[in-house]
């Protein structure tokens, strides 16, 4: 997916990671790691790599006593760059635990990438990364 951005909205201060405001059922969730290509000039293509810590429980597994473990997956993941949506994904139970995403965008100004998600339990997470374009 390639998104063309042409916005001059000033960016907020950098926050590298922020955990979700609660724990979901099952595996811990909420942290994300964002990696963005460096040294890209204005108008160049940025590669964004994102790893979200989440158990992505499908609802098909059973616990030790045979009771099904409740489904809890990330339902939606959205990325904004300077307030403009550049990536949106509606996920299903076919996605593995700790999902990894990679996408590309073209940025004309430096700014902030904000990634947010919500899971089946309603737990929300967010991560932010400042993007500085080369002169």
PyMOL commands that place a pseudoatom at each C-alpha (Angstrom):
pseudoatom trace, name=CA, resn=UNK, resi=1, chain=A, elem=C, hetatm=0, pos=[0.000, 0.000, 0.000]
pseudoatom trace, name=CA, resn=UNK, resi=2, chain=A, elem=C, hetatm=0, pos=[1.407, 3.401, -0.972]
pseudoatom trace, name=CA, resn=UNK, resi=3, chain=A, elem=C, hetatm=0, pos=[-0.036, 6.563, 0.547]
pseudoatom trace, name=CA, resn=UNK, resi=4, chain=A, elem=C, hetatm=0, pos=[0.738, 9.996, -0.865]
pseudoatom trace, name=CA, resn=UNK, resi=5, chain=A, elem=C, hetatm=0, pos=[0.969, 12.652, 1.837]
pseudoatom trace, name=CA, resn=UNK, resi=6, chain=A, elem=C, hetatm=0, pos=[1.166, 16.357, 1.264]
pseudoatom trace, name=CA, resn=UNK, resi=7, chain=A, elem=C, hetatm=0, pos=[0.471, 17.930, 4.617]
pseudoatom trace, name=CA, resn=UNK, resi=8, chain=A, elem=C, hetatm=0, pos=[2.296, 20.498, 6.710]
pseudoatom trace, name=CA, resn=UNK, resi=9, chain=A, elem=C, hetatm=0, pos=[0.647, 19.720, 10.049]
pseudoatom trace, name=CA, resn=UNK, resi=10, chain=A, elem=C, hetatm=0, pos=[3.161, 20.147, 12.888]
pseudoatom trace, name=CA, resn=UNK, resi=11, chain=A, elem=C, hetatm=0, pos=[3.983, 16.982, 14.805]
pseudoatom trace, name=CA, resn=UNK, resi=12, chain=A, elem=C, hetatm=0, pos=[3.697, 16.228, 18.519]
pseudoatom trace, name=CA, resn=UNK, resi=13, chain=A, elem=C, hetatm=0, pos=[6.572, 15.199, 20.816]
pseudoatom trace, name=CA, resn=UNK, resi=14, chain=A, elem=C, hetatm=0, pos=[7.987, 11.712, 20.349]
pseudoatom trace, name=CA, resn=UNK, resi=15, chain=A, elem=C, hetatm=0, pos=[6.624, 8.793, 22.362]
pseudoatom trace, name=CA, resn=UNK, resi=16, chain=A, elem=C, hetatm=0, pos=[8.258, 5.536, 21.244]
pseudoatom trace, name=CA, resn=UNK, resi=17, chain=A, elem=C, hetatm=0, pos=[5.898, 3.062, 22.926]
pseudoatom trace, name=CA, resn=UNK, resi=18, chain=A, elem=C, hetatm=0, pos=[2.878, 3.132, 25.168]
pseudoatom trace, name=CA, resn=UNK, resi=19, chain=A, elem=C, hetatm=0, pos=[1.254, -0.040, 26.537]
pseudoatom trace, name=CA, resn=UNK, resi=20, chain=A, elem=C, hetatm=0, pos=[-2.473, -0.661, 26.435]
pseudoatom trace, name=CA, resn=UNK, resi=21, chain=A, elem=C, hetatm=0, pos=[-4.438, 0.613, 29.429]
pseudoatom trace, name=CA, resn=UNK, resi=22, chain=A, elem=C, hetatm=0, pos=[-5.267, -2.917, 30.578]
pseudoatom trace, name=CA, resn=UNK, resi=23, chain=A, elem=C, hetatm=0, pos=[-4.463, -6.553, 30.141]
pseudoatom trace, name=CA, resn=UNK, resi=24, chain=A, elem=C, hetatm=0, pos=[-6.540, -8.708, 27.845]
pseudoatom trace, name=CA, resn=UNK, resi=25, chain=A, elem=C, hetatm=0, pos=[-7.558, -12.248, 28.636]
pseudoatom trace, name=CA, resn=UNK, resi=26, chain=A, elem=C, hetatm=0, pos=[-4.781, -14.668, 27.817]
pseudoatom trace, name=CA, resn=UNK, resi=27, chain=A, elem=C, hetatm=0, pos=[-1.336, -13.467, 26.772]
pseudoatom trace, name=CA, resn=UNK, resi=28, chain=A, elem=C, hetatm=0, pos=[-0.143, -9.985, 27.635]
pseudoatom trace, name=CA, resn=UNK, resi=29, chain=A, elem=C, hetatm=0, pos=[-0.733, -7.353, 24.999]
pseudoatom trace, name=CA, resn=UNK, resi=30, chain=A, elem=C, hetatm=0, pos=[-0.254, -3.742, 24.257]
pseudoatom trace, name=CA, resn=UNK, resi=31, chain=A, elem=C, hetatm=0, pos=[3.329, -2.985, 23.357]
pseudoatom trace, name=CA, resn=UNK, resi=32, chain=A, elem=C, hetatm=0, pos=[4.405, -2.218, 19.824]
pseudoatom trace, name=CA, resn=UNK, resi=33, chain=A, elem=C, hetatm=0, pos=[7.701, -1.699, 18.084]
pseudoatom trace, name=CA, resn=UNK, resi=34, chain=A, elem=C, hetatm=0, pos=[7.837, 0.648, 15.097]
pseudoatom trace, name=CA, resn=UNK, resi=35, chain=A, elem=C, hetatm=0, pos=[10.801, 0.799, 12.715]
pseudoatom trace, name=CA, resn=UNK, resi=36, chain=A, elem=C, hetatm=0, pos=[10.895, 3.392, 9.954]
pseudoatom trace, name=CA, resn=UNK, resi=37, chain=A, elem=C, hetatm=0, pos=[13.537, 3.692, 7.234]
pseudoatom trace, name=CA, resn=UNK, resi=38, chain=A, elem=C, hetatm=0, pos=[15.966, 6.548, 7.851]
pseudoatom trace, name=CA, resn=UNK, resi=39, chain=A, elem=C, hetatm=0, pos=[17.684, 9.003, 5.568]
pseudoatom trace, name=CA, resn=UNK, resi=40, chain=A, elem=C, hetatm=0, pos=[14.711, 9.355, 3.230]
pseudoatom trace, name=CA, resn=UNK, resi=41, chain=A, elem=C, hetatm=0, pos=[14.353, 12.792, 1.626]
pseudoatom trace, name=CA, resn=UNK, resi=42, chain=A, elem=C, hetatm=0, pos=[11.052, 14.656, 1.362]
pseudoatom trace, name=CA, resn=UNK, resi=43, chain=A, elem=C, hetatm=0, pos=[8.937, 12.990, -1.325]
pseudoatom trace, name=CA, resn=UNK, resi=44, chain=A, elem=C, hetatm=0, pos=[10.748, 9.677, -0.850]
pseudoatom trace, name=CA, resn=UNK, resi=45, chain=A, elem=C, hetatm=0, pos=[9.205, 6.356, 0.097]
pseudoatom trace, name=CA, resn=UNK, resi=46, chain=A, elem=C, hetatm=0, pos=[9.338, 5.305, 3.752]
pseudoatom trace, name=CA, resn=UNK, resi=47, chain=A, elem=C, hetatm=0, pos=[9.206, 1.664, 4.782]
pseudoatom trace, name=CA, resn=UNK, resi=48, chain=A, elem=C, hetatm=0, pos=[7.248, 1.166, 8.009]
pseudoatom trace, name=CA, resn=UNK, resi=49, chain=A, elem=C, hetatm=0, pos=[7.618, -2.067, 9.978]
pseudoatom trace, name=CA, resn=UNK, resi=50, chain=A, elem=C, hetatm=0, pos=[5.391, -2.682, 12.972]
pseudoatom trace, name=CA, resn=UNK, resi=51, chain=A, elem=C, hetatm=0, pos=[5.347, -5.504, 15.521]
pseudoatom trace, name=CA, resn=UNK, resi=52, chain=A, elem=C, hetatm=0, pos=[2.450, -5.562, 18.020]
pseudoatom trace, name=CA, resn=UNK, resi=53, chain=A, elem=C, hetatm=0, pos=[2.575, -7.754, 21.125]
pseudoatom trace, name=CA, resn=UNK, resi=54, chain=A, elem=C, hetatm=0, pos=[-0.781, -9.494, 21.378]
pseudoatom trace, name=CA, resn=UNK, resi=55, chain=A, elem=C, hetatm=0, pos=[-1.766, -13.116, 22.069]
pseudoatom trace, name=CA, resn=UNK, resi=56, chain=A, elem=C, hetatm=0, pos=[-4.356, -13.150, 19.237]
pseudoatom trace, name=CA, resn=UNK, resi=57, chain=A, elem=C, hetatm=0, pos=[-6.390, -15.932, 20.872]
pseudoatom trace, name=CA, resn=UNK, resi=58, chain=A, elem=C, hetatm=0, pos=[-8.620, -17.513, 18.187]
pseudoatom trace, name=CA, resn=UNK, resi=59, chain=A, elem=C, hetatm=0, pos=[-11.290, -19.024, 20.448]
pseudoatom trace, name=CA, resn=UNK, resi=60, chain=A, elem=C, hetatm=0, pos=[-10.567, -22.509, 19.072]
pseudoatom trace, name=CA, resn=UNK, resi=61, chain=A, elem=C, hetatm=0, pos=[-8.083, -23.658, 21.725]
pseudoatom trace, name=CA, resn=UNK, resi=62, chain=A, elem=C, hetatm=0, pos=[-9.009, -25.389, 24.968]
pseudoatom trace, name=CA, resn=UNK, resi=63, chain=A, elem=C, hetatm=0, pos=[-7.447, -24.941, 28.373]
pseudoatom trace, name=CA, resn=UNK, resi=64, chain=A, elem=C, hetatm=0, pos=[-6.192, -27.773, 30.600]
pseudoatom trace, name=CA, resn=UNK, resi=65, chain=A, elem=C, hetatm=0, pos=[-9.709, -28.756, 31.704]
pseudoatom trace, name=CA, resn=UNK, resi=66, chain=A, elem=C, hetatm=0, pos=[-11.228, -28.705, 28.199]
pseudoatom trace, name=CA, resn=UNK, resi=67, chain=A, elem=C, hetatm=0, pos=[-12.935, -25.311, 28.371]
pseudoatom trace, name=CA, resn=UNK, resi=68, chain=A, elem=C, hetatm=0, pos=[-12.584, -23.155, 25.255]
pseudoatom trace, name=CA, resn=UNK, resi=69, chain=A, elem=C, hetatm=0, pos=[-10.423, -20.076, 25.699]
pseudoatom trace, name=CA, resn=UNK, resi=70, chain=A, elem=C, hetatm=0, pos=[-12.393, -16.971, 24.720]
pseudoatom trace, name=CA, resn=UNK, resi=71, chain=A, elem=C, hetatm=0, pos=[-11.535, -15.352, 21.395]
pseudoatom trace, name=CA, resn=UNK, resi=72, chain=A, elem=C, hetatm=0, pos=[-9.518, -12.149, 21.732]
pseudoatom trace, name=CA, resn=UNK, resi=73, chain=A, elem=C, hetatm=0, pos=[-7.854, -10.793, 18.606]
pseudoatom trace, name=CA, resn=UNK, resi=74, chain=A, elem=C, hetatm=0, pos=[-6.952, -7.318, 17.403]
pseudoatom trace, name=CA, resn=UNK, resi=75, chain=A, elem=C, hetatm=0, pos=[-10.045, -6.291, 15.433]
pseudoatom trace, name=CA, resn=UNK, resi=76, chain=A, elem=C, hetatm=0, pos=[-8.690, -3.158, 13.837]
pseudoatom trace, name=CA, resn=UNK, resi=77, chain=A, elem=C, hetatm=0, pos=[-5.298, -1.543, 13.412]
pseudoatom trace, name=CA, resn=UNK, resi=78, chain=A, elem=C, hetatm=0, pos=[-4.995, 1.997, 12.037]
pseudoatom trace, name=CA, resn=UNK, resi=79, chain=A, elem=C, hetatm=0, pos=[-1.983, 4.189, 11.218]
pseudoatom trace, name=CA, resn=UNK, resi=80, chain=A, elem=C, hetatm=0, pos=[-2.073, 7.968, 10.885]
pseudoatom trace, name=CA, resn=UNK, resi=81, chain=A, elem=C, hetatm=0, pos=[0.731, 10.201, 9.628]
pseudoatom trace, name=CA, resn=UNK, resi=82, chain=A, elem=C, hetatm=0, pos=[0.292, 13.828, 10.674]
pseudoatom trace, name=CA, resn=UNK, resi=83, chain=A, elem=C, hetatm=0, pos=[-3.387, 13.084, 11.228]
pseudoatom trace, name=CA, resn=UNK, resi=84, chain=A, elem=C, hetatm=0, pos=[-3.940, 11.512, 7.788]
pseudoatom trace, name=CA, resn=UNK, resi=85, chain=A, elem=C, hetatm=0, pos=[-4.864, 7.808, 7.663]
pseudoatom trace, name=CA, resn=UNK, resi=86, chain=A, elem=C, hetatm=0, pos=[-2.204, 5.898, 5.706]
pseudoatom trace, name=CA, resn=UNK, resi=87, chain=A, elem=C, hetatm=0, pos=[-2.954, 2.290, 6.702]
pseudoatom trace, name=CA, resn=UNK, resi=88, chain=A, elem=C, hetatm=0, pos=[-6.027, 0.483, 8.023]
pseudoatom trace, name=CA, resn=UNK, resi=89, chain=A, elem=C, hetatm=0, pos=[-6.458, -3.250, 8.626]
pseudoatom trace, name=CA, resn=UNK, resi=90, chain=A, elem=C, hetatm=0, pos=[-9.458, -5.244, 9.806]
pseudoatom trace, name=CA, resn=UNK, resi=91, chain=A, elem=C, hetatm=0, pos=[-8.059, -8.498, 11.185]
pseudoatom trace, name=CA, resn=UNK, resi=92, chain=A, elem=C, hetatm=0, pos=[-9.469, -11.973, 11.686]
pseudoatom trace, name=CA, resn=UNK, resi=93, chain=A, elem=C, hetatm=0, pos=[-8.523, -15.055, 13.667]
pseudoatom trace, name=CA, resn=UNK, resi=94, chain=A, elem=C, hetatm=0, pos=[-6.149, -16.183, 10.890]
pseudoatom trace, name=CA, resn=UNK, resi=95, chain=A, elem=C, hetatm=0, pos=[-3.490, -13.709, 12.061]
pseudoatom trace, name=CA, resn=UNK, resi=96, chain=A, elem=C, hetatm=0, pos=[-0.735, -15.101, 14.285]
pseudoatom trace, name=CA, resn=UNK, resi=97, chain=A, elem=C, hetatm=0, pos=[0.132, -13.966, 17.784]
pseudoatom trace, name=CA, resn=UNK, resi=98, chain=A, elem=C, hetatm=0, pos=[2.318, -10.851, 17.910]
pseudoatom trace, name=CA, resn=UNK, resi=99, chain=A, elem=C, hetatm=0, pos=[1.353, -9.740, 14.399]
pseudoatom trace, name=CA, resn=UNK, resi=100, chain=A, elem=C, hetatm=0, pos=[3.888, -8.063, 12.119]
pseudoatom trace, name=CA, resn=UNK, resi=101, chain=A, elem=C, hetatm=0, pos=[2.898, -5.457, 9.533]
pseudoatom trace, name=CA, resn=UNK, resi=102, chain=A, elem=C, hetatm=0, pos=[4.920, -3.797, 6.807]
pseudoatom trace, name=CA, resn=UNK, resi=103, chain=A, elem=C, hetatm=0, pos=[3.791, -1.005, 4.506]
pseudoatom trace, name=CA, resn=UNK, resi=104, chain=A, elem=C, hetatm=0, pos=[5.175, 1.911, 2.518]
pseudoatom trace, name=CA, resn=UNK, resi=105, chain=A, elem=C, hetatm=0, pos=[4.223, 5.568, 2.370]
pseudoatom trace, name=CA, resn=UNK, resi=106, chain=A, elem=C, hetatm=0, pos=[5.469, 8.682, 0.620]
pseudoatom trace, name=CA, resn=UNK, resi=107, chain=A, elem=C, hetatm=0, pos=[5.954, 11.656, 2.937]
pseudoatom trace, name=CA, resn=UNK, resi=108, chain=A, elem=C, hetatm=0, pos=[6.645, 15.223, 1.849]
pseudoatom trace, name=CA, resn=UNK, resi=109, chain=A, elem=C, hetatm=0, pos=[7.171, 16.615, 5.366]
pseudoatom trace, name=CA, resn=UNK, resi=110, chain=A, elem=C, hetatm=0, pos=[8.537, 15.308, 8.665]
pseudoatom trace, name=CA, resn=UNK, resi=111, chain=A, elem=C, hetatm=0, pos=[5.881, 14.306, 11.159]
pseudoatom trace, name=CA, resn=UNK, resi=112, chain=A, elem=C, hetatm=0, pos=[4.512, 11.731, 13.541]
pseudoatom trace, name=CA, resn=UNK, resi=113, chain=A, elem=C, hetatm=0, pos=[3.253, 8.240, 12.808]
pseudoatom trace, name=CA, resn=UNK, resi=114, chain=A, elem=C, hetatm=0, pos=[0.530, 7.122, 15.244]
pseudoatom trace, name=CA, resn=UNK, resi=115, chain=A, elem=C, hetatm=0, pos=[-0.526, 3.475, 15.313]
pseudoatom trace, name=CA, resn=UNK, resi=116, chain=A, elem=C, hetatm=0, pos=[-3.638, 2.470, 17.248]
pseudoatom trace, name=CA, resn=UNK, resi=117, chain=A, elem=C, hetatm=0, pos=[-5.520, -0.779, 17.646]
pseudoatom trace, name=CA, resn=UNK, resi=118, chain=A, elem=C, hetatm=0, pos=[-8.445, -2.302, 19.530]
pseudoatom trace, name=CA, resn=UNK, resi=119, chain=A, elem=C, hetatm=0, pos=[-9.062, -5.964, 20.405]
pseudoatom trace, name=CA, resn=UNK, resi=120, chain=A, elem=C, hetatm=0, pos=[-12.188, -8.046, 21.044]
pseudoatom trace, name=CA, resn=UNK, resi=121, chain=A, elem=C, hetatm=0, pos=[-12.091, -7.200, 24.767]
pseudoatom trace, name=CA, resn=UNK, resi=122, chain=A, elem=C, hetatm=0, pos=[-12.158, -3.495, 23.919]
pseudoatom trace, name=CA, resn=UNK, resi=123, chain=A, elem=C, hetatm=0, pos=[-8.576, -2.988, 25.071]
pseudoatom trace, name=CA, resn=UNK, resi=124, chain=A, elem=C, hetatm=0, pos=[-6.921, -0.253, 23.039]
pseudoatom trace, name=CA, resn=UNK, resi=125, chain=A, elem=C, hetatm=0, pos=[-3.262, 0.291, 22.352]
pseudoatom trace, name=CA, resn=UNK, resi=126, chain=A, elem=C, hetatm=0, pos=[-1.247, 3.043, 20.750]
pseudoatom trace, name=CA, resn=UNK, resi=127, chain=A, elem=C, hetatm=0, pos=[2.348, 3.652, 19.678]
pseudoatom trace, name=CA, resn=UNK, resi=128, chain=A, elem=C, hetatm=0, pos=[3.918, 6.809, 18.244]
pseudoatom trace, name=CA, resn=UNK, resi=129, chain=A, elem=C, hetatm=0, pos=[7.082, 7.409, 16.282]
pseudoatom trace, name=CA, resn=UNK, resi=130, chain=A, elem=C, hetatm=0, pos=[8.541, 10.693, 15.081]
pseudoatom trace, name=CA, resn=UNK, resi=131, chain=A, elem=C, hetatm=0, pos=[9.665, 10.694, 11.423]
pseudoatom trace, name=CA, resn=UNK, resi=132, chain=A, elem=C, hetatm=0, pos=[12.433, 13.090, 10.404]
pseudoatom trace, name=CA, resn=UNK, resi=133, chain=A, elem=C, hetatm=0, pos=[13.005, 13.402, 6.663]
pseudoatom trace, name=CA, resn=UNK, resi=134, chain=A, elem=C, hetatm=0, pos=[16.492, 14.136, 5.341]
pseudoatom trace, name=CA, resn=UNK, resi=135, chain=A, elem=C, hetatm=0, pos=[17.200, 17.608, 3.961]
for i in range(1, 135): cmd.bond("trace and resi %d" % i, "trace and resi %d" % (i + 1))
show_as sticks, trace
zoom trace
